[in-house]
Amino acid sequence: MGGGGGELTPTSTPSSPSSSSEPLHPEFAEYVAVSPISDDDESCCVCDDDEVDAIRCRQLREAKEHFNRQLREAKEFHFNRQLREVKELIRRYKPGDWVEGVGGAKAGHFLLPEITTLLLVGPRGSGKSTLVNRITRVFDKDDDPFAPDRAQVSCNSTSNRTIFLHEYPIPRNSSAICIYDTCGWSNDPKKNFKMLHQWMTKGISHGETIMWDNDEGNKTGGIKPLGRQYSFLRYITRKVNFVIFVVDGVAVLESIDSNNKGYTEILHQTFMYPFLSIGDDKPVVVVTHGDRLSIQQCAHVQNELTELLNIPAQQIYAIPGSDDFQTDMAVLDMLHYCVRRAEQNLPVKLNYHLEVLGRETLNKMAEQLMGLDAVIEVAIIFLCIVILLLRFFR
């Protein structure tokens, strides 16, 4: 997994930072090149009752402790530097920065969004709001370590959960990337598809009220849009640039191990809904609550999801609620993947279409004229031969 301006490769389970190919600082390279020495390894020190041997054993233990301390400091230095570089890569991003320029197109040839918008979708209790807070915390560690969580998280999946659509700039106050937290799905797939179709085709707006009519008898009619006194005054409507599909790892495992396949069936049915795809790219999948599962159970869930959703394992990210280096890297890797995919599917401006079409038309006309010139030349040569023959036979 590269840092800084390098290419990141999405992985469902982040690779160990120590396996990175990035060179260490020369000051620490010699320590990482050697395996750490275990404090329990006493095979190289056989102590007798002699005072000299006792001193040598003590010196050897002290040398081991010093070596291992230096090794830990070297690895920590390397990991922190790598994390800072990847964070900076996300912080510097502006819409259009990662356009690949296929077919000679440049960033200026595309309709660039004001802000790259990522949409969170998933069942109730899948951890969408928790994921917003987890992503935010990666950047808040540097900007404001004491900042409170942004998204309200409910204690159980039977409560109303998210009622309003919320726009969260990533990091806070960013003007380049934002994530939209949404409500959980209805029990009726048709209502889910209708709402997803509306979001993906007509856009989403901060403060829009979304709550199903059958949710605990609640109606949306009496709820005013977030932060607005009048319903006709709305925030900017944003086009969805990519989708993050959030699933609860524990619920997936329970559905796999039981006869009740309702959870996995609705995941499959909704994930395959064509309007969730951006171009040919299906949503990225984030598995939450993995900290409640063992390593073997997490691997089992990932394997089942690759088959259920028909996507590669590299498109599935395990992002638990734990606060550690690997989780931070998984968050940044996932964001990088989503934004890259979003930029690959940006629409092209009409004038560029006309420019390309005009060039192709001119090329075809030139080819036709060249072909016509060849016909005229053949006709002239034929006429000259006829004239010569007529003169010869007179």
N, C-alpha and C positions, 0 to 999 in steps of 0.2 A: 504494500500500500504506500504509494508515494506521497510525499509532502510537498508543500509549496506549489509551484506551478506545474508539477508532474501530473500524470494521468492517474486517477484513482480507479481501482477495480472493485465493483460492488461485491461484497461477500455476505452470505447469510450469517456466518459466524466469523467475526473479525479475526484476522490472523494475528498471531502473537507479535507484539511490537518488536520483540527481540529478533524476529526473523526478517526484519526489513533489510533490503539491500542497500539502503542509504548508508554511506560511510560515517563512522563515528568521528568525533573530534579526536585529533591525534593524541591529545593528552590522555584519552581514555581507551583508545583502540587496543592497547596491549593488555588491558584488563579483561575486556570482553572476549578476546581471542582465546582465553583460557577458561575452562570450566571452573565454577566456584568450588572452593574446598569446603567439605562438610565439617562442621565442628565435632561431629561424632566420629570422624575418621582418625583413629589413634594408631593405625597400623604402622605408621612411619615413626612412631615414637614409643620406644620401650624403656620405661623408667625403672631404674633400680633404686636401691636405698641410698646410693651414692649421691652426695650433694651436687656434683657436677651434672649428673644426668637429670636431676630435678630442675636445675637451672635451664638446661637445654630444652627440656619439655615445656617449661613455662615460656621460654622465648619462641618456641615453635607455635604454641597456641596463640600467642600474641601476634605472630606474623600471619597466621590464618585469619584471625579476626580483622586485622588491618587490611588484608587482601580482599576479603569478602565485603568489607565496608567500602573500599574503593570501587569494587565492582558494582555494588548497589548504587553508589553515587553516579557512576558512569552511565549505567542504564537509565536511571531517573533523568539525568541530564539529556540523554538522547531522546527519550520518550517525550519529555516536555517540549523539547525543541521541535520535534516532528508534529506534535499536536498544535503548537503555536503556528507553524507554517501552514497547516491545512486550514486552521481557523482564518488566517489572513487571506487565504485563497478565496474563501467564501465572503469575507468582509469586503474585498476589493471588487467583487463581481458587480457588473452592471448589465442590464439586458442587452444582448447582442455581443457580449464579450466572447462567448463560446460558440458562436456560429461557425460552422465548419467550411462554408464557402463552396459547397458542392456545385458543380456545373459552372464555375466562374462567378457565382453570386457572392456578394459581400454583405456585411451586416446592414448597410444602407439600403439594400435591395429588399429587405424584409420589413413586414409590419411589426415593429418591436413593441412589446407591451410597456406600459408605464412602470409596472412592477410585475415580476414573474410570480404567478399565482399558483399555489399548490393546494389541492382540495383533499381534505381528510374524509374518507367514507368508511363505514363499518357498522356492525351490529351494535346494539346497546351493550354497554359494559365492556366493549373491546379495548378501551383505554385511549381513545382519541384525545380527550382533554389532558390526560396524564402525559401523553406523548408530546403535546404542545409544551407543557411545563418542562419535560425532560430535554427537549431541544433547546428551549430558552436558557436552561441552566448551564448548558455547555458554554454559552457566551457570557452569561452573567458572572461566571467565575472570575472573568477578567474585568468586566465593566462595573458590576455592582453585586458583590457577593451576598449582600443582605437584602436584595430585592425579593419581594414576595412572589409566590406563584401567580401566573396570569390567568389561567383557565380554572374555572370552578369545577372541582371533581366531586361527584356524588359517591356515597358510601356503598350503594348497591345498584344493580342493573334494573330494578323495578321502579325506581323513581323516575321523574320526568326528564332528568338529565338536561342536556343542552336544548334550550328553546329558541334562542336567537343564533343566527349565523355570526360568528366572530372572526374578524380579520386580525391576525397577529403578525406584525413585521418581524422578520428574523435576520439579524438580532433586533433587539428593541430599537425603535426609531429608524430602522433601515428603510431605504427607498428603493431597494432592489429585489428583495424576496419577501413574500408573505405567505402564511399558511391560514387556511380557513377551517375552523372547527365547525362541525355540523352535528345535527341530532342523530340518534340511532334510528335504525330502520323500523318500519312498521311490520306487523305480522303478515300484511298483505303484500306479496311481491309486486302486484300491479301498481300499487301506490308508490312503492319504492322506485320502480322503473319510471313512472311519471315524473316524480320529483327529480331523479337523477337526469332525466332527459331535459328538464327545464334548466337545471344548473349548467349542464354541459353545452346547451345550445343558446340559451339566453343570458347566461352569466349569473354571477352571485354578487350580493351586496351586503356589506356589514350592517348588522342590525335587523336583517330580514327575519320575520318570525316564522318558525317552522315547528309544527307539532301536529301529530296525527289526531284526527277526530276521535279515534277509539282509545286514546291514551288516558286511562283512568278517568274517563268522562270529561276531560278538559277540552275546551274549544279555543281556537286562536282568535276568534272574532273580537273578544274583549281585551286582547293584549295589544298594546301600542308598540310600534317599532322602537327598538333600542335607541335611547337618546333623542327621540323625535316626538314632538307633541302632535304633529299631524302626519297621517300615514302617507300622504302624497309627497312629503319631503324625504328623500332617500339619499343615501351615500352613493358614491360612484359605483357603477356596476362593472365588475371585472370579468374578463374572459378567463376560464380555467385553462391553464397551460399544461398541467400534469396532475395525475391522481395518485394519492397514497392510500392503499387499501389496508386497513388496520384490522387485525384479527387477534382474538384472545387465545394464546397458546394452551391455556388450561382447558378452555371450552372445546378446542379442537381435539385435544387428547381424550377428553371425556366422551366426545361424540364418536371418536374412532373406536374406543374400547367398549362401547355400549351398542345396543340395538337401535337407539334413537339417533338417527342420522340427520335430524332436522337442521342442526347448526351447520354441518358441512354441506348439506344440500343447498341451503340458502346462500352460503359462501360461493359455491360453484355457480349457481344460477345468476347471482348478481355480478360476479367477476366477469362472466362471459357476456354480459350485456354490452353490445357494440359501442354504445355512446360513452362508455368509460375509457375507451382507448383513445389515445391521441395519435392519429395516423395509424401506423401498424404497431405502435408500442402500447402494450397492456400496462395497467398500473403496477407500480412497485408494491410489494407486500411487506408489511411490518408486523412481526409477531411480538406481542406484548406479554407481560406477566411471566416471562421465561425464568425469572428468579424463583418462581415457585415450583419449577420443574428440575429434574436431574439432567445431567448432560445427555444421558441416553434417551430420556423422554423428549428433550429438545430436538435431538437428531431425528427421532421418530416422527415428530410433528412436521419438521421440515421436509422429510421424504414424502410424507402423505400429501403435503401441500403442493409439492412439485408435480405429483401425479394428478391431484384433484384439479388444479388450476392450469395444468399444462404449460408451466413456465420453468426456466432453468433455476437451479438453486441459487445462482448468483443474483437473482432478482428478489430474493427473500432475505430480509434483514431481521435479526433477533435483537431487539432493543428492550431490555428489561428495565426495571426501575432502579437498578443499582447505579451508584455513582463512582465510576472508575474509568481508567484510561481506555480500555477496550470498548466500553459502551459509548464514550465520547467519540471515539474514532468511527464507530458504527453509525452514529448520528450524522457526523460530517460526511462520511462516505455516501450515506443515503441521500442527503441533500444534494451533494455533487452529482450523483447519478440522475436524480429527478430534473435538476436544472439543465444538465447536458441534453437529456432526452427532450425536454421542452423546447430547447433552442433548435434541435434538429427538425422540429415540426412546425416552425413558425411559418405563417402564410407569406407569400411573396407579394410585393406591391404590384398594382395593375400596370403602372408605367414600365416596370421591368418586364412584365409579361409582354407588353406591346413592343418593347425594345428587342426582346429575344425573338418574338414573332416577326418583327420587321426584318431582322438580320436573316432569319431563315427564309423569308419571302424573297429578299434580294438575292440570296445565294441561289435559290431555285430559278429565279428569272435569269440570272447570269448563266447558269448551266443550260437553260433552254436556249438562250441567245447564242451560246457557244455551239450548241447542237445545230441551231439554225444556220450559223455561219458555215459550218461544215457542209450542210446540204447545199447552200448557195455555191460554195467552192466546187463541189462535185458537179453541180449543174453547169457552171461556167466551163469547167474542163471538158464536160461532155459536149457542150455546144462548140467549143473550139475544135474538138476532134471531128465532129460532123462537118464543120466548115472546111477543114483541111481535106477530108475525104471527098467532099463535093468538088473542090478545086482539083483534086488529083484525077478524078474520073471525067473531067470535062474534055 
